[in-house]
Amino acid sequence: MEDYRRIADRLAEEILTGRLKAGERLPPQRVFARRRRIAGSTAGRVYGELVRRGLVVGEVGRGTFVRAAPVPSGRALAEPATTAAVNLELNYPSVEGQSELLAGGLVPLLRADVLGEVTRTVAATGTAAAREAVAGLLAGSGWRPHPEQLLFAGNARQAIAGALASLVRPGGRVGVEALTYPLVKEIAARTGCVLVPLETDGEGLLPGAVAAAHHSAPLSALYVQPTLHNPTSATMGDARKRELAEVVRELGLPVVEDRIWSFLHEEGVPFAAYAPERVHVVDGLSKRVAPGLTVGFLVVPEGRVEEAAGALRSGGWTAGRFALEAGTRWIQDGVVDRLVADRRADAARRQRVVAELLDGFAVRADPSAYYAWWELPSPWRADTFTAAAAARGIAVTPGSAFAVGAQGAPDAVRLGLASVPVPVLGQALRTLRDVARGGP
């Protein structure tokens, strides 16, 4: 009798070469056994082996489906990880006229007498002009970071890594929302942190969950997205921020506040304003400007500049001088403000498309956000829906990419709205709507 692993190898080859496509249903095991002239028990072992390899997903009463390509470790939502015709995983905004606006700020940097200076290395503290410009950019109602507490990284992800590396020893516990930015999971794995999922509600992180987790076993830090949480778009109100600030102050707990999407939401005071002595603020230019020429910002509490700068240097995460100079000019010239205004209008337009085409479904989204969290209708599962979408040339991000800990991943997908033209987005949403209505 032929070994089940050889049969599984042949099926795996068909899946990996695309002859069996994502979302395709395999025949029932008894039919497969009859076609292959093998025992039913052997067919069961073949299917089990494919599940073990992560190539298929089996659902009781509904069958076995070829999975969509898994989200690669370390690349989720940051680099293209799919050849799908419509990519709703990536989420980098771009608006009409953007290149022309950006080009103007680069022209002065390309002069021969300037280029030599702006291609030199730069310290984590950047330049005085950059610190002043970014402090003004980040200032909100009731809060303006002190320029001398600003540090610069290559991008916001590196700023997160530097902040956590400066705060948490290997093995230390970091509290995060139960659904969190996927690359934080990768950063934690590389820096030796242990992520602790914390309960949330429609307004974000629950302060009581932070206290309970810390009392169970001390936390070393907290990572939180108080404004336009990715993926659910939840935003904390002022009362929740005050309550959370009281908890972290009482516990003596440092906080990393991720504000990378906050520029889309005119929500007033950031969480850092309520506990400036505890909060490290992460932000950047990638979403405001462009993903390929960007700078990350890290605002640290008073007295923590040297330690955080050392972490950025040790990790090789400091900003490039050319990108820093370009970003500074774009801020000073008002280009970033114009791009932010355009992006706010663009995000609102795309959310109206979502509201119209996915009306009647359980979709969580803020009218100002560039993403939507779709809680799938029964009997869909996130894996099978992602595979079914991929079979139609549309890449979405399953809930498992955001889930932390051993709890089951939600049967939901995140839709990134920013990276495709509006007409393409509309057609993709119509297709996904039809898929959801049709059932697996």
ZIZIQUI-V554991 format. One record per residue. N is the residue number from 0. SS is DSSP state (2 for helix, 1 for strand, 0 for the rest). OMEGA is omega in whole degrees, 0 to 359 (none if undefined). NEAR is the number of other C-alpha atoms within 8 Angstrom. Layout:
n=<N & N>
ss=<SS & SS>
omega=<OMEGA & OMEGA>
near=<NEAR & NEAR>
//
This chain:
n=<0 & 1 & 2 & 3 & 4 & 5 & 6 & 7 & 8 & 9 & 10 & 11 & 12 & 13 & 14 & 15 & 16 & 17 & 18 & 19 & 20 & 21 & 22 & 23 & 24 & 25 & 26 & 27 & 28 & 29 & 30 & 31 & 32 & 33 & 34 & 35 & 36 & 37 & 38 & 39 & 40 & 41 & 42 & 43 & 44 & 45 & 46 & 47 & 48 & 49 & 50 & 51 & 52 & 53 & 54 & 55 & 56 & 57 & 58 & 59 & 60 & 61 & 62 & 63 & 64 & 65 & 66 & 67 & 68 & 69 & 70 & 71 & 72 & 73 & 74 & 75 & 76 & 77 & 78 & 79 & 80 & 81 & 82 & 83 & 84 & 85 & 86 & 87 & 88 & 89 & 90 & 91 & 92 & 93 & 94 & 95 & 96 & 97 & 98 & 99 & 100 & 101 & 102 & 103 & 104 & 105 & 106 & 107 & 108 & 109 & 110 & 111 & 112 & 113 & 114 & 115 & 116 & 117 & 118 & 119 & 120 & 121 & 122 & 123 & 124 & 125 & 126 & 127 & 128 & 129 & 130 & 131 & 132 & 133 & 134 & 135 & 136 & 137 & 138 & 139 & 140 & 141 & 142 & 143 & 144 & 145 & 146 & 147 & 148 & 149 & 150 & 151 & 152 & 153 & 154 & 155 & 156 & 157 & 158 & 159 & 160 & 161 & 162 & 163 & 164 & 165 & 166 & 167 & 168 & 169 & 170 & 171 & 172 & 173 & 174 & 175 & 176 & 177 & 178 & 179 & 180 & 181 & 182 & 183 & 184 & 185 & 186 & 187 & 188 & 189 & 190 & 191 & 192 & 193 & 194 & 195 & 196 & 197 & 198 & 199 & 200 & 201 & 202 & 203 & 204 & 205 & 206 & 207 & 208 & 209 & 210 & 211 & 212 & 213 & 214 & 215 & 216 & 217 & 218 & 219 & 220 & 221 & 222 & 223 & 224 & 225 & 226 & 227 & 228 & 229 & 230 & 231 & 232 & 233 & 234 & 235 & 236 & 237 & 238 & 239 & 240 & 241 & 242 & 243 & 244 & 245 & 246 & 247 & 248 & 249 & 250 & 251 & 252 & 253 & 254 & 255 & 256 & 257 & 258 & 259 & 260 & 261 & 262 & 263 & 264 & 265 & 266 & 267 & 268 & 269 & 270 & 271 & 272 & 273 & 274 & 275 & 276 & 277 & 278 & 279 & 280 & 281 & 282 & 283 & 284 & 285 & 286 & 287 & 288 & 289 & 290 & 291 & 292 & 293 & 294 & 295 & 296 & 297 & 298 & 299 & 300 & 301 & 302 & 303 & 304 & 305 & 306 & 307 & 308 & 309 & 310 & 311 & 312 & 313 & 314 & 315 & 316 & 317 & 318 & 319 & 320 & 321 & 322 & 323 & 324 & 325 & 326 & 327 & 328 & 329 & 330 & 331 & 332 & 333 & 334 & 335 & 336 & 337 & 338 & 339 & 340 & 341 & 342 & 343 & 344 & 345 & 346 & 347 & 348 & 349 & 350 & 351 & 352 & 353 & 354 & 355 & 356 & 357 & 358 & 359 & 360 & 361 & 362 & 363 & 364 & 365 & 366 & 367 & 368 & 369 & 370 & 371 & 372 & 373 & 374 & 375 & 376 & 377 & 378 & 379 & 380 & 381 & 382 & 383 & 384 & 385 & 386 & 387 & 388 & 389 & 390 & 391 & 392 & 393 & 394 & 395 & 396 & 397 & 398 & 399 & 400 & 401 & 402 & 403 & 404 & 405 & 406 & 407 & 408 & 409 & 410 & 411 & 412 & 413 & 414 & 415 & 416 & 417 & 418 & 419 & 420 & 421 & 422 & 423 & 424 & 425 & 426 & 427 & 428 & 429 & 430 & 431 & 432 & 433 & 434 & 435 & 436 & 437 & 438 & 439>
ss=<0 & 0 & 0 & 2 & 2 & 2 & 2 & 2 & 2 & 2 & 2 & 2 & 2 & 2 & 2 & 2 & 0 & 0 & 0 & 0 & 0 & 0 & 0 & 0 & 1 & 1 & 0 & 0 & 2 & 2 & 2 & 2 & 2 & 2 & 2 & 2 & 0 & 0 & 0 & 2 & 2 & 2 & 2 & 2 & 2 & 2 & 2 & 2 & 2 & 2 & 2 & 2 & 0 & 0 & 0 & 1 & 1 & 1 & 1 & 0 & 0 & 0 & 1 & 1 & 1 & 1 & 0 & 0 & 0 & 0 & 0 & 0 & 0 & 0 & 0 & 0 & 0 & 0 & 0 & 0 & 0 & 0 & 0 & 0 & 0 & 1 & 1 & 0 & 0 & 0 & 0 & 0 & 0 & 0 & 0 & 0 & 0 & 2 & 2 & 2 & 2 & 2 & 2 & 2 & 2 & 2 & 2 & 2 & 2 & 2 & 0 & 2 & 2 & 2 & 2 & 2 & 2 & 2 & 0 & 0 & 0 & 0 & 0 & 0 & 0 & 0 & 0 & 2 & 2 & 2 & 2 & 2 & 2 & 2 & 2 & 2 & 2 & 2 & 0 & 1 & 0 & 0 & 1 & 0 & 0 & 0 & 2 & 2 & 2 & 1 & 1 & 1 & 1 & 0 & 0 & 2 & 2 & 2 & 2 & 2 & 2 & 2 & 2 & 2 & 2 & 2 & 2 & 0 & 0 & 0 & 0 & 0 & 1 & 1 & 1 & 1 & 1 & 0 & 1 & 0 & 0 & 2 & 2 & 2 & 2 & 2 & 2 & 2 & 2 & 2 & 2 & 0 & 0 & 1 & 1 & 1 & 1 & 1 & 0 & 1 & 1 & 0 & 0 & 1 & 1 & 0 & 2 & 2 & 2 & 2 & 2 & 2 & 2 & 2 & 2 & 2 & 0 & 0 & 0 & 0 & 1 & 1 & 1 & 1 & 0 & 0 & 0 & 0 & 0 & 0 & 0 & 0 & 0 & 0 & 0 & 0 & 0 & 2 & 2 & 2 & 2 & 2 & 2 & 2 & 2 & 2 & 2 & 2 & 2 & 2 & 2 & 0 & 0 & 1 & 1 & 1 & 1 & 1 & 0 & 0 & 0 & 2 & 2 & 2 & 0 & 0 & 0 & 0 & 0 & 0 & 2 & 2 & 2 & 2 & 0 & 0 & 0 & 0 & 1 & 1 & 1 & 1 & 1 & 1 & 0 & 0 & 0 & 0 & 0 & 0 & 0 & 0 & 0 & 0 & 0 & 1 & 1 & 1 & 1 & 0 & 0 & 0 & 0 & 0 & 2 & 2 & 2 & 2 & 2 & 2 & 2 & 2 & 2 & 2 & 2 & 0 & 0 & 1 & 0 & 0 & 2 & 2 & 2 & 2 & 2 & 2 & 2 & 2 & 2 & 2 & 2 & 2 & 0 & 0 & 2 & 2 & 2 & 2 & 2 & 2 & 2 & 2 & 2 & 2 & 2 & 2 & 2 & 2 & 2 & 2 & 2 & 2 & 2 & 2 & 2 & 2 & 2 & 0 & 0 & 0 & 0 & 1 & 1 & 1 & 0 & 0 & 0 & 0 & 0 & 0 & 1 & 1 & 1 & 1 & 1 & 0 & 0 & 0 & 0 & 0 & 0 & 2 & 2 & 2 & 2 & 2 & 2 & 2 & 2 & 2 & 2 & 0 & 0 & 1 & 1 & 0 & 1 & 1 & 2 & 2 & 2 & 0 & 1 & 0 & 0 & 0 & 0 & 0 & 0 & 0 & 0 & 1 & 1 & 1 & 1 & 1 & 0 & 0 & 0 & 0 & 0 & 2 & 2 & 2 & 2 & 2 & 2 & 2 & 2 & 2 & 2 & 2 & 2 & 2 & 2 & 2 & 2 & 2 & 0 & 0>
omega=<182 & 181 & 183 & 182 & 178 & 177 & 179 & 178 & 182 & 177 & 179 & 178 & 179 & 179 & 185 & 177 & 176 & 177 & 167 & 190 & 177 & 180 & 181 & 181 & 174 & 179 & 174 & 186 & 181 & 177 & 178 & 180 & 181 & 180 & 183 & 181 & 177 & 179 & 178 & 179 & 178 & 177 & 178 & 180 & 176 & 181 & 178 & 179 & 178 & 175 & 181 & 180 & 179 & 182 & 179 & 174 & 180 & 180 & 184 & 176 & 183 & 175 & 181 & 186 & 172 & 182 & 168 & 178 & 180 & 177 & 184 & 179 & 175 & 183 & 185 & 173 & 181 & 181 & 176 & 180 & 184 & 174 & 180 & 181 & 180 & 185 & 175 & 170 & 177 & 186 & 179 & 182 & 173 & 183 & 182 & 180 & 184 & 184 & 179 & 178 & 183 & 183 & 182 & 180 & 182 & 185 & 181 & 182 & 184 & 175 & 184 & 183 & 180 & 188 & 180 & 181 & 187 & 174 & 172 & 175 & 179 & 180 & 178 & 179 & 176 & 178 & 179 & 180 & 180 & 181 & 180 & 182 & 183 & 176 & 177 & 180 & 185 & 184 & 177 & 180 & 176 & 181 & 172 & 181 & 176 & 182 & 183 & 177 & 180 & 174 & 185 & 177 & 180 & 177 & 184 & 179 & 178 & 176 & 176 & 181 & 180 & 179 & 182 & 180 & 180 & 186 & 192 & 174 & 175 & 183 & 180 & 183 & 179 & 177 & 178 & 171 & 183 & 168 & 186 & 178 & 187 & 183 & 174 & 176 & 178 & 178 & 180 & 180 & 183 & 181 & 177 & 177 & 174 & 181 & 181 & 182 & 182 & 185 & 178 & 170 & 183 & 180 & 177 & 187 & 178 & 180 & 179 & 179 & 177 & 181 & 181 & 180 & 181 & 180 & 177 & 176 & 191 & 173 & 176 & 181 & 178 & 173 & 187 & 175 & 186 & 184 & 182 & 178 & 178 & 28 & 193 & 182 & 179 & 178 & 180 & 170 & 183 & 181 & 179 & 179 & 179 & 181 & 179 & 178 & 178 & 181 & 183 & 177 & 179 & 181 & 185 & 190 & 175 & 185 & 169 & 180 & 179 & 182 & 189 & 179 & 189 & 181 & 179 & 190 & 180 & 189 & 176 & 193 & 175 & 180 & 182 & 180 & 183 & 180 & 186 & 181 & 183 & 193 & 171 & 185 & 177 & 176 & 181 & 184 & 189 & 181 & 179 & 190 & 183 & 184 & 187 & 178 & 191 & 178 & 174 & 180 & 175 & 176 & 185 & 177 & 179 & 179 & 183 & 184 & 185 & 182 & 180 & 177 & 177 & 178 & 178 & 179 & 183 & 180 & 185 & 188 & 181 & 184 & 170 & 185 & 183 & 179 & 180 & 179 & 179 & 179 & 179 & 179 & 180 & 178 & 183 & 183 & 181 & 180 & 182 & 178 & 178 & 179 & 179 & 179 & 179 & 181 & 177 & 179 & 181 & 180 & 179 & 179 & 180 & 177 & 176 & 176 & 178 & 182 & 181 & 189 & 179 & 177 & 181 & 176 & 179 & 181 & 176 & 181 & 173 & 181 & 182 & 187 & 177 & 179 & 179 & 182 & 187 & 176 & 194 & 177 & 175 & 10 & 181 & 168 & 184 & 181 & 184 & 178 & 178 & 178 & 179 & 177 & 180 & 179 & 179 & 175 & 182 & 178 & 174 & 182 & 181 & 181 & 181 & 180 & 184 & 187 & 180 & 174 & 187 & 181 & 182 & 177 & 181 & 175 & 183 & 175 & 173 & 177 & 172 & 189 & 195 & 197 & 179 & 177 & 183 & 178 & 178 & 177 & 180 & 180 & 178 & 180 & 176 & 179 & 180 & 177 & 180 & 177 & 182 & 180 & 183 & 181 & 181 & none>
near=<3 & 5 & 6 & 10 & 8 & 8 & 10 & 12 & 8 & 8 & 8 & 10 & 8 & 10 & 13 & 8 & 7 & 7 & 7 & 10 & 9 & 14 & 16 & 11 & 8 & 8 & 8 & 8 & 10 & 8 & 8 & 10 & 13 & 9 & 7 & 6 & 6 & 10 & 8 & 9 & 6 & 10 & 14 & 9 & 9 & 12 & 10 & 8 & 10 & 12 & 11 & 7 & 7 & 8 & 11 & 11 & 12 & 9 & 7 & 5 & 4 & 7 & 11 & 12 & 14 & 16 & 15 & 12 & 7 & 5 & 9 & 7 & 6 & 6 & 11 & 13 & 10 & 6 & 7 & 8 & 8 & 7 & 5 & 9 & 6 & 10 & 12 & 14 & 12 & 12 & 12 & 10 & 10 & 10 & 9 & 4 & 6 & 9 & 6 & 7 & 9 & 10 & 8 & 7 & 12 & 9 & 8 & 7 & 11 & 8 & 8 & 6 & 6 & 10 & 10 & 8 & 7 & 10 & 9 & 8 & 6 & 11 & 7 & 12 & 10 & 12 & 7 & 7 & 7 & 11 & 14 & 9 & 11 & 11 & 13 & 8 & 7 & 8 & 9 & 9 & 6 & 7 & 10 & 9 & 10 & 7 & 10 & 5 & 11 & 15 & 14 & 14 & 16 & 13 & 14 & 15 & 8 & 12 & 18 & 12 & 10 & 14 & 13 & 10 & 10 & 10 & 9 & 12 & 8 & 7 & 7 & 11 & 13 & 14 & 14 & 13 & 13 & 13 & 10 & 12 & 9 & 10 & 11 & 9 & 10 & 10 & 9 & 11 & 9 & 7 & 9 & 10 & 14 & 10 & 12 & 12 & 11 & 13 & 9 & 10 & 7 & 5 & 10 & 12 & 12 & 11 & 10 & 6 & 10 & 11 & 10 & 8 & 13 & 10 & 7 & 6 & 6 & 8 & 12 & 11 & 14 & 12 & 12 & 11 & 10 & 15 & 13 & 14 & 11 & 10 & 12 & 10 & 15 & 14 & 10 & 10 & 7 & 7 & 6 & 10 & 11 & 9 & 9 & 10 & 11 & 8 & 11 & 12 & 10 & 7 & 8 & 7 & 12 & 12 & 12 & 15 & 14 & 12 & 12 & 10 & 10 & 9 & 9 & 10 & 10 & 6 & 6 & 7 & 10 & 10 & 11 & 12 & 9 & 9 & 10 & 8 & 6 & 13 & 14 & 14 & 13 & 16 & 12 & 13 & 13 & 14 & 11 & 12 & 10 & 12 & 9 & 5 & 7 & 15 & 17 & 17 & 15 & 14 & 11 & 13 & 12 & 7 & 5 & 8 & 12 & 7 & 8 & 12 & 12 & 9 & 12 & 15 & 10 & 7 & 7 & 6 & 12 & 12 & 16 & 11 & 11 & 9 & 11 & 13 & 11 & 11 & 11 & 12 & 9 & 12 & 13 & 8 & 8 & 8 & 11 & 11 & 8 & 8 & 12 & 11 & 8 & 9 & 13 & 10 & 8 & 9 & 14 & 11 & 8 & 11 & 14 & 9 & 9 & 11 & 8 & 7 & 10 & 10 & 7 & 4 & 9 & 8 & 9 & 10 & 12 & 10 & 8 & 10 & 15 & 11 & 14 & 16 & 14 & 12 & 12 & 13 & 8 & 5 & 6 & 12 & 10 & 14 & 10 & 14 & 12 & 16 & 16 & 14 & 14 & 14 & 11 & 6 & 9 & 13 & 13 & 14 & 12 & 13 & 13 & 8 & 9 & 12 & 13 & 12 & 8 & 4 & 6 & 5 & 7 & 9 & 11 & 12 & 14 & 14 & 12 & 13 & 13 & 13 & 12 & 10 & 7 & 7 & 6 & 9 & 10 & 11 & 8 & 10 & 11 & 9 & 8 & 9 & 10 & 8 & 11 & 12 & 6 & 6 & 7 & 10>
//
